Amino acid sequence: AAGVPAKFIHATMQHDNSSTLNSGFHSQNDKTFRANHLLFERKVAENDLSQGDWSLEIRRVNAWDIL
């Protein structure tokens, strides 16, 4: 916002971008990525700009915490 002074913290940050894949979740990540990509393609094809609806069924299918 205009007139608000910015504060910067000079710190070194490191993140292993492959942490999900190296943690044993590769198959779950692959499954959910594919499902999300197909949903995205369908929404684009249908010109669907809505936020979509939350679905318990989809949540359960894509769950990583219920293995």
mmCIF file as gemmi writes it, N, C-alpha and C atoms, coordinates in Angstrom:
data_model
loop_
_atom_site.group_PDB
_atom_site.id
_atom_site.type_symbol
_atom_site.label_atom_id
_atom_site.label_alt_id
_atom_site.label_comp_id
_atom_site.label_asym_id
_atom_site.label_entity_id
_atom_site.label_seq_id
_atom_site.pdbx_PDB_ins_code
_atom_site.Cartn_x
_atom_site.Cartn_y
_atom_site.Cartn_z
_atom_site.occupancy
_atom_site.B_iso_or_equiv
_atom_site.pdbx_formal_charge
_atom_site.auth_seq_id
_atom_site.auth_asym_id
_atom_site.pdbx_PDB_model_num
ATOM 1 N N . ALA Axp A 1 ? 0.846 -1.18 0 1 0 ? 1 A 1
ATOM 2 C CA . ALA Axp A 1 ? 0 0 0 1 0 ? 1 A 1
ATOM 3 C C . ALA Axp A 1 ? 0.883 1.231 0 1 0 ? 1 A 1
ATOM 4 N N . ALA Axp A 2 ? 0.41 2.266 -0.586 1 0 ? 2 A 1
ATOM 5 C CA . ALA Axp A 2 ? 1.174 3.503 -0.678 1 0 ? 2 A 1
ATOM 6 C C . ALA Axp A 2 ? 1.405 4.086 0.705 1 0 ? 2 A 1
ATOM 7 N N . GLY Axp A 3 ? 2.615 4.535 0.952 1 0 ? 3 A 1
ATOM 8 C CA . GLY Axp A 3 ? 2.941 5.174 2.219 1 0 ? 3 A 1
ATOM 9 C C . GLY Axp A 3 ? 3.296 4.218 3.342 1 0 ? 3 A 1
ATOM 10 N N . VAL Axp A 4 ? 3.206 2.935 3.109 1 0 ? 4 A 1
ATOM 11 C CA . VAL Axp A 4 ? 3.545 1.955 4.141 1 0 ? 4 A 1
ATOM 12 C C . VAL Axp A 4 ? 4.996 1.535 3.926 1 0 ? 4 A 1
ATOM 13 N N . PRO Axp A 5 ? 5.848 1.758 4.935 1 0 ? 5 A 1
ATOM 14 C CA . PRO Axp A 5 ? 7.256 1.394 4.755 1 0 ? 5 A 1
ATOM 15 C C . PRO Axp A 5 ? 7.435 -0.124 4.681 1 0 ? 5 A 1
ATOM 16 N N . ALA Axp A 6 ? 8.308 -0.55 3.799 1 0 ? 6 A 1
ATOM 17 C CA . ALA Axp A 6 ? 8.583 -1.98 3.643 1 0 ? 6 A 1
ATOM 18 C C . ALA Axp A 6 ? 9.724 -2.382 4.558 1 0 ? 6 A 1
ATOM 19 N N . LYS Axp A 7 ? 9.621 -3.544 5.15 1 0 ? 7 A 1
ATOM 20 C CA . LYS Axp A 7 ? 10.682 -4.097 5.994 1 0 ? 7 A 1
ATOM 21 C C . LYS Axp A 7 ? 11.21 -5.342 5.293 1 0 ? 7 A 1
ATOM 22 N N . PHE Axp A 8 ? 12.491 -5.47 5.226 1 0 ? 8 A 1
ATOM 23 C CA . PHE Axp A 8 ? 13.112 -6.622 4.586 1 0 ? 8 A 1
ATOM 24 C C . PHE Axp A 8 ? 13.983 -7.356 5.585 1 0 ? 8 A 1
ATOM 25 N N . ILE Axp A 9 ? 13.899 -8.655 5.569 1 0 ? 9 A 1
ATOM 26 C CA . ILE Axp A 9 ? 14.764 -9.489 6.388 1 0 ? 9 A 1
ATOM 27 C C . ILE Axp A 9 ? 15.741 -10.168 5.439 1 0 ? 9 A 1
ATOM 28 N N . HIS Axp A 10 ? 17.008 -9.896 5.634 1 0 ? 10 A 1
ATOM 29 C CA . HIS Axp A 10 ? 18.026 -10.497 4.781 1 0 ? 10 A 1
ATOM 30 C C . HIS Axp A 10 ? 18.427 -11.828 5.407 1 0 ? 10 A 1
ATOM 31 N N . ALA Axp A 11 ? 17.877 -12.89 4.879 1 0 ? 11 A 1
ATOM 32 C CA . ALA Axp A 11 ? 18.134 -14.223 5.412 1 0 ? 11 A 1
ATOM 33 C C . ALA Axp A 11 ? 18.284 -15.199 4.252 1 0 ? 11 A 1
ATOM 34 N N . THR Axp A 12 ? 19.094 -16.189 4.474 1 0 ? 12 A 1
ATOM 35 C CA . THR Axp A 12 ? 19.271 -17.231 3.472 1 0 ? 12 A 1
ATOM 36 C C . THR Axp A 12 ? 18.204 -18.295 3.678 1 0 ? 12 A 1
ATOM 37 N N . MET Axp A 13 ? 17.478 -18.589 2.623 1 0 ? 13 A 1
ATOM 38 C CA . MET Axp A 13 ? 16.428 -19.6 2.688 1 0 ? 13 A 1
ATOM 39 C C . MET Axp A 13 ? 16.806 -20.732 1.749 1 0 ? 13 A 1
ATOM 40 N N . GLN Axp A 14 ? 16.526 -21.945 2.193 1 0 ? 14 A 1
ATOM 41 C CA . GLN Axp A 14 ? 16.759 -23.099 1.338 1 0 ? 14 A 1
ATOM 42 C C . GLN Axp A 14 ? 15.531 -23.994 1.388 1 0 ? 14 A 1
ATOM 43 N N . HIS Axp A 15 ? 15.168 -24.526 0.231 1 0 ? 15 A 1
ATOM 44 C CA . HIS Axp A 15 ? 14.036 -25.447 0.164 1 0 ? 15 A 1
ATOM 45 C C . HIS Axp A 15 ? 14.345 -26.512 -0.873 1 0 ? 15 A 1
ATOM 46 N N . ASP Axp A 16 ? 14.186 -27.747 -0.482 1 0 ? 16 A 1
ATOM 47 C CA . ASP Axp A 16 ? 14.383 -28.86 -1.406 1 0 ? 16 A 1
ATOM 48 C C . ASP Axp A 16 ? 13.084 -29.057 -2.177 1 0 ? 16 A 1
ATOM 49 N N . ASN Axp A 17 ? 13.06 -28.621 -3.433 1 0 ? 17 A 1
ATOM 50 C CA . ASN Axp A 17 ? 11.83 -28.701 -4.224 1 0 ? 17 A 1
ATOM 51 C C . ASN Axp A 17 ? 11.357 -30.123 -4.461 1 0 ? 17 A 1
ATOM 52 N N . SER Axp A 18 ? 12.229 -31.091 -4.285 1 0 ? 18 A 1
ATOM 53 C CA . SER Axp A 18 ? 11.83 -32.475 -4.497 1 0 ? 18 A 1
ATOM 54 C C . SER Axp A 18 ? 11.477 -33.164 -3.183 1 0 ? 18 A 1
ATOM 55 N N . SER Axp A 19 ? 11.248 -32.383 -2.124 1 0 ? 19 A 1
ATOM 56 C CA . SER Axp A 19 ? 10.986 -32.984 -0.815 1 0 ? 19 A 1
ATOM 57 C C . SER Axp A 19 ? 9.748 -33.876 -0.825 1 0 ? 19 A 1
ATOM 58 N N . THR Axp A 20 ? 8.723 -33.508 -1.563 1 0 ? 20 A 1
ATOM 59 C CA . THR Axp A 20 ? 7.526 -34.356 -1.643 1 0 ? 20 A 1
ATOM 60 C C . THR Axp A 20 ? 7.846 -35.669 -2.337 1 0 ? 20 A 1
ATOM 61 N N . LEU Axp A 21 ? 8.562 -35.575 -3.435 1 0 ? 21 A 1
ATOM 62 C CA . LEU Axp A 21 ? 8.864 -36.778 -4.208 1 0 ? 21 A 1
ATOM 63 C C . LEU Axp A 21 ? 9.845 -37.691 -3.481 1 0 ? 21 A 1
ATOM 64 N N . ASN Axp A 22 ? 10.728 -37.112 -2.681 1 0 ? 22 A 1
ATOM 65 C CA . ASN Axp A 22 ? 11.716 -37.919 -1.968 1 0 ? 22 A 1
ATOM 66 C C . ASN Axp A 22 ? 11.195 -38.459 -0.644 1 0 ? 22 A 1
ATOM 67 N N . SER Axp A 23 ? 9.979 -38.136 -0.282 1 0 ? 23 A 1
ATOM 68 C CA . SER Axp A 23 ? 9.458 -38.546 1.021 1 0 ? 23 A 1
ATOM 69 C C . SER Axp A 23 ? 8.532 -39.756 0.933 1 0 ? 23 A 1
ATOM 70 N N . GLY Axp A 24 ? 8.48 -40.415 -0.211 1 0 ? 24 A 1
ATOM 71 C CA . GLY Axp A 24 ? 7.64 -41.594 -0.344 1 0 ? 24 A 1
ATOM 72 C C . GLY Axp A 24 ? 6.228 -41.292 -0.809 1 0 ? 24 A 1
ATOM 73 N N . PHE Axp A 25 ? 5.962 -40.052 -1.192 1 0 ? 25 A 1
ATOM 74 C CA . PHE Axp A 25 ? 4.622 -39.662 -1.632 1 0 ? 25 A 1
ATOM 75 C C . PHE Axp A 25 ? 4.543 -39.523 -3.151 1 0 ? 25 A 1
ATOM 76 N N . HIS Axp A 26 ? 5.487 -40.109 -3.86 1 0 ? 26 A 1
ATOM 77 C CA . HIS Axp A 26 ? 5.532 -39.941 -5.314 1 0 ? 26 A 1
ATOM 78 C C . HIS Axp A 26 ? 4.245 -40.406 -5.98 1 0 ? 26 A 1
ATOM 79 N N . SER Axp A 27 ? 3.743 -41.571 -5.597 1 0 ? 27 A 1
ATOM 80 C CA . SER Axp A 27 ? 2.538 -42.091 -6.267 1 0 ? 27 A 1
ATOM 81 C C . SER Axp A 27 ? 1.311 -41.241 -5.954 1 0 ? 27 A 1
ATOM 82 N N . GLN Axp A 28 ? 1.189 -40.765 -4.699 1 0 ? 28 A 1
ATOM 83 C CA . GLN Axp A 28 ? 0.054 -39.907 -4.355 1 0 ? 28 A 1
ATOM 84 C C . GLN Axp A 28 ? 0.152 -38.573 -5.099 1 0 ? 28 A 1
ATOM 85 N N . ASN Axp A 29 ? 1.364 -38.015 -5.169 1 0 ? 29 A 1
ATOM 86 C CA . ASN Axp A 29 ? 1.557 -36.759 -5.879 1 0 ? 29 A 1
ATOM 87 C C . ASN Axp A 29 ? 1.217 -36.928 -7.356 1 0 ? 29 A 1
ATOM 88 N N . ASP Axp A 30 ? 1.642 -38.028 -7.944 1 0 ? 30 A 1
ATOM 89 C CA . ASP Axp A 30 ? 1.36 -38.292 -9.353 1 0 ? 30 A 1
ATOM 90 C C . ASP Axp A 30 ? -0.142 -38.39 -9.599 1 0 ? 30 A 1
ATOM 91 N N . LYS Axp A 31 ? -0.842 -39.088 -8.712 1 0 ? 31 A 1
ATOM 92 C CA . LYS Axp A 31 ? -2.287 -39.277 -8.862 1 0 ? 31 A 1
ATOM 93 C C . LYS Axp A 31 ? -3.038 -37.947 -8.739 1 0 ? 31 A 1
ATOM 94 N N . THR Axp A 32 ? -2.722 -37.162 -7.712 1 0 ? 32 A 1
ATOM 95 C CA . THR Axp A 32 ? -3.451 -35.908 -7.515 1 0 ? 32 A 1
ATOM 96 C C . THR Axp A 32 ? -3.078 -34.875 -8.576 1 0 ? 32 A 1
ATOM 97 N N . PHE Axp A 33 ? -1.812 -34.858 -8.998 1 0 ? 33 A 1
ATOM 98 C CA . PHE Axp A 33 ? -1.411 -33.934 -10.054 1 0 ? 33 A 1
ATOM 99 C C . PHE Axp A 33 ? -2.18 -34.23 -11.333 1 0 ? 33 A 1
ATOM 100 N N . ARG Axp A 34 ? -2.259 -35.515 -11.704 1 0 ? 34 A 1
ATOM 101 C CA . ARG Axp A 34 ? -2.982 -35.918 -12.918 1 0 ? 34 A 1
ATOM 102 C C . ARG Axp A 34 ? -4.464 -35.536 -12.816 1 0 ? 34 A 1
ATOM 103 N N . ALA Axp A 35 ? -5.083 -35.794 -11.657 1 0 ? 35 A 1
ATOM 104 C CA . ALA Axp A 35 ? -6.503 -35.464 -11.473 1 0 ? 35 A 1
ATOM 105 C C . ALA Axp A 35 ? -6.724 -33.958 -11.565 1 0 ? 35 A 1
ATOM 106 N N . ASN Axp A 36 ? -5.848 -33.172 -10.952 1 0 ? 36 A 1
ATOM 107 C CA . ASN Axp A 36 ? -5.983 -31.716 -11.007 1 0 ? 36 A 1
ATOM 108 C C . ASN Axp A 36 ? -5.772 -31.189 -12.421 1 0 ? 36 A 1
ATOM 109 N N . HIS Axp A 37 ? -4.832 -31.789 -13.151 1 0 ? 37 A 1
ATOM 110 C CA . HIS Axp A 37 ? -4.584 -31.362 -14.524 1 0 ? 37 A 1
ATOM 111 C C . HIS Axp A 37 ? -5.793 -31.656 -15.418 1 0 ? 37 A 1
ATOM 112 N N . LEU Axp A 38 ? -6.381 -32.83 -15.253 1 0 ? 38 A 1
ATOM 113 C CA . LEU Axp A 38 ? -7.574 -33.171 -16.037 1 0 ? 38 A 1
ATOM 114 C C . LEU Axp A 38 ? -8.734 -32.239 -15.707 1 0 ? 38 A 1
ATOM 115 N N . LEU Axp A 39 ? -8.894 -31.898 -14.431 1 0 ? 39 A 1
ATOM 116 C CA . LEU Axp A 39 ? -9.937 -30.954 -14.028 1 0 ? 39 A 1
ATOM 117 C C . LEU Axp A 39 ? -9.689 -29.589 -14.669 1 0 ? 39 A 1
ATOM 118 N N . PHE Axp A 40 ? -8.44 -29.136 -14.627 1 0 ? 40 A 1
ATOM 119 C CA . PHE Axp A 40 ? -8.088 -27.857 -15.242 1 0 ? 40 A 1
ATOM 120 C C . PHE Axp A 40 ? -8.41 -27.861 -16.735 1 0 ? 40 A 1
ATOM 121 N N . GLU Axp A 41 ? -8.007 -28.923 -17.44 1 0 ? 41 A 1
ATOM 122 C CA . GLU Axp A 41 ? -8.279 -29.008 -18.879 1 0 ? 41 A 1
ATOM 123 C C . GLU Axp A 41 ? -9.778 -28.996 -19.169 1 0 ? 41 A 1
ATOM 124 N N . ARG Axp A 42 ? -10.56 -29.702 -18.35 1 0 ? 42 A 1
ATOM 125 C CA . ARG Axp A 42 ? -12.013 -29.725 -18.548 1 0 ? 42 A 1
ATOM 126 C C . ARG Axp A 42 ? -12.6 -28.337 -18.336 1 0 ? 42 A 1
ATOM 127 N N . LYS Axp A 43 ? -12.153 -27.644 -17.274 1 0 ? 43 A 1
ATOM 128 C CA . LYS Axp A 43 ? -12.682 -26.311 -16.99 1 0 ? 43 A 1
ATOM 129 C C . LYS Axp A 43 ? -12.329 -25.331 -18.11 1 0 ? 43 A 1
ATOM 130 N N . VAL Axp A 44 ? -11.127 -25.439 -18.651 1 0 ? 44 A 1
ATOM 131 C CA . VAL Axp A 44 ? -10.73 -24.575 -19.763 1 0 ? 44 A 1
ATOM 132 C C . VAL Axp A 44 ? -11.589 -24.875 -20.988 1 0 ? 44 A 1
ATOM 133 N N . ALA Axp A 45 ? -11.766 -26.153 -21.311 1 0 ? 45 A 1
ATOM 134 C CA . ALA Axp A 45 ? -12.551 -26.545 -22.488 1 0 ? 45 A 1
ATOM 135 C C . ALA Axp A 45 ? -13.992 -26.071 -22.384 1 0 ? 45 A 1
ATOM 136 N N . GLU Axp A 46 ? -14.527 -26.079 -21.167 1 0 ? 46 A 1
ATOM 137 C CA . GLU Axp A 46 ? -15.918 -25.673 -20.952 1 0 ? 46 A 1
ATOM 138 C C . GLU Axp A 46 ? -16.044 -24.188 -20.619 1 0 ? 46 A 1
ATOM 139 N N . ASN Axp A 47 ? -14.917 -23.465 -20.646 1 0 ? 47 A 1
ATOM 140 C CA . ASN Axp A 47 ? -14.893 -22.051 -20.27 1 0 ? 47 A 1
ATOM 141 C C . ASN Axp A 47 ? -15.528 -21.842 -18.894 1 0 ? 47 A 1
ATOM 142 N N . ASP Axp A 48 ? -15.254 -22.757 -17.995 1 0 ? 48 A 1
ATOM 143 C CA . ASP Axp A 48 ? -15.799 -22.721 -16.633 1 0 ? 48 A 1
ATOM 144 C C . ASP Axp A 48 ? -14.862 -21.905 -15.755 1 0 ? 48 A 1
ATOM 145 N N . LEU Axp A 49 ? -15.262 -20.68 -15.435 1 0 ? 49 A 1
ATOM 146 C CA . LEU Axp A 49 ? -14.442 -19.79 -14.625 1 0 ? 49 A 1
ATOM 147 C C . LEU Axp A 49 ? -14.858 -19.798 -13.158 1 0 ? 49 A 1
ATOM 148 N N . SER Axp A 50 ? -15.718 -20.731 -12.785 1 0 ? 50 A 1
ATOM 149 C CA . SER Axp A 50 ? -16.177 -20.796 -11.397 1 0 ? 50 A 1
ATOM 150 C C . SER Axp A 50 ? -15.077 -21.345 -10.498 1 0 ? 50 A 1
ATOM 151 N N . GLN Axp A 51 ? -15.252 -21.14 -9.203 1 0 ? 51 A 1
ATOM 152 C CA . GLN Axp A 51 ? -14.28 -21.677 -8.251 1 0 ? 51 A 1
ATOM 153 C C . GLN Axp A 51 ? -14.474 -23.167 -8.047 1 0 ? 51 A 1
ATOM 154 N N . GLY Axp A 52 ? -15.581 -23.698 -8.508 1 0 ? 52 A 1
ATOM 155 C CA . GLY Axp A 52 ? -15.862 -25.12 -8.32 1 0 ? 52 A 1
ATOM 156 C C . GLY Axp A 52 ? -16.442 -25.373 -6.942 1 0 ? 52 A 1
ATOM 157 N N . ASP Axp A 53 ? -16.859 -26.579 -6.72 1 0 ? 53 A 1
ATOM 158 C CA . ASP Axp A 53 ? -17.437 -26.946 -5.429 1 0 ? 53 A 1
ATOM 159 C C . ASP Axp A 53 ? -16.56 -27.984 -4.757 1 0 ? 53 A 1
ATOM 160 N N . TRP Axp A 54 ? -16.468 -27.895 -3.443 1 0 ? 54 A 1
ATOM 161 C CA . TRP Axp A 54 ? -15.721 -28.872 -2.657 1 0 ? 54 A 1
ATOM 162 C C . TRP Axp A 54 ? -16.502 -30.176 -2.664 1 0 ? 54 A 1
ATOM 163 N N . SER Axp A 55 ? -15.789 -31.293 -2.766 1 0 ? 55 A 1
ATOM 164 C CA . SER Axp A 55 ? -16.432 -32.595 -2.835 1 0 ? 55 A 1
ATOM 165 C C . SER Axp A 55 ? -15.775 -33.553 -1.852 1 0 ? 55 A 1
ATOM 166 N N . LEU Axp A 56 ? -16.571 -34.13 -0.963 1 0 ? 56 A 1
ATOM 167 C CA . LEU Axp A 56 ? -16.046 -35.117 -0.024 1 0 ? 56 A 1
ATOM 168 C C . LEU Axp A 56 ? -15.524 -36.335 -0.774 1 0 ? 56 A 1
ATOM 169 N N . GLU Axp A 57 ? -16.217 -36.733 -1.83 1 0 ? 57 A 1
ATOM 170 C CA . GLU Axp A 57 ? -15.779 -37.895 -2.609 1 0 ? 57 A 1
ATOM 171 C C . GLU Axp A 57 ? -14.395 -37.664 -3.212 1 0 ? 57 A 1
ATOM 172 N N . ILE Axp A 58 ? -14.208 -36.497 -3.842 1 0 ? 58 A 1
ATOM 173 C CA . ILE Axp A 58 ? -12.907 -36.18 -4.432 1 0 ? 58 A 1
ATOM 174 C C . ILE Axp A 58 ? -11.855 -36.035 -3.342 1 0 ? 58 A 1
ATOM 175 N N . ARG Axp A 59 ? -12.216 -35.433 -2.216 1 0 ? 59 A 1
ATOM 176 C CA . ARG Axp A 59 ? -11.28 -35.292 -1.093 1 0 ? 59 A 1
ATOM 177 C C . ARG Axp A 59 ? -10.799 -36.657 -0.622 1 0 ? 59 A 1
ATOM 178 N N . ARG Axp A 60 ? -11.699 -37.609 -0.531 1 0 ? 60 A 1
ATOM 179 C CA . ARG Axp A 60 ? -11.316 -38.951 -0.079 1 0 ? 60 A 1
ATOM 180 C C . ARG Axp A 60 ? -10.455 -39.666 -1.119 1 0 ? 60 A 1
ATOM 181 N N . VAL Axp A 61 ? -10.791 -39.518 -2.388 1 0 ? 61 A 1
ATOM 182 C CA . VAL Axp A 61 ? -10.01 -40.155 -3.452 1 0 ? 61 A 1
ATOM 183 C C . VAL Axp A 61 ? -8.586 -39.595 -3.479 1 0 ? 61 A 1
ATOM 184 N N . ASN Axp A 62 ? -8.449 -38.293 -3.272 1 0 ? 62 A 1
ATOM 185 C CA . ASN Axp A 62 ? -7.146 -37.637 -3.352 1 0 ? 62 A 1
ATOM 186 C C . ASN Axp A 62 ? -6.423 -37.537 -2.014 1 0 ? 62 A 1
ATOM 187 N N . ALA Axp A 63 ? -6.959 -38.134 -0.978 1 0 ? 63 A 1
ATOM 188 C CA . ALA Axp A 63 ? -6.376 -37.997 0.361 1 0 ? 63 A 1
ATOM 189 C C . ALA Axp A 63 ? -4.976 -38.583 0.436 1 0 ? 63 A 1
ATOM 190 N N . TRP Axp A 64 ? -4.101 -37.854 1.098 1 0 ? 64 A 1
ATOM 191 C CA . TRP Axp A 64 ? -2.761 -38.35 1.394 1 0 ? 64 A 1
ATOM 192 C C . TRP Axp A 64 ? -2.684 -38.792 2.846 1 0 ? 64 A 1
ATOM 193 N N . ASP Axp A 65 ? -3.636 -38.368 3.645 1 0 ? 65 A 1
ATOM 194 C CA . ASP Axp A 65 ? -3.589 -38.645 5.085 1 0 ? 65 A 1
ATOM 195 C C . ASP Axp A 65 ? -4.331 -39.923 5.462 1 0 ? 65 A 1
ATOM 196 N N . ILE Axp A 66 ? -4.982 -40.562 4.501 1 0 ? 66 A 1
ATOM 197 C CA . ILE Axp A 66 ? -5.726 -41.799 4.76 1 0 ? 66 A 1
ATOM 198 C C . ILE Axp A 66 ? -5.11 -42.884 3.879 1 0 ? 66 A 1
ATOM 199 N N . LEU Axp A 67 ? -3.914 -43.287 4.221 1 0 ? 67 A 1
ATOM 200 C CA . LEU Axp A 67 ? -3.194 -44.237 3.364 1 0 ? 67 A 1
ATOM 201 C C . LEU Axp A 67 ? -3.301 -45.637 3.881 1 0 ? 67 A 1
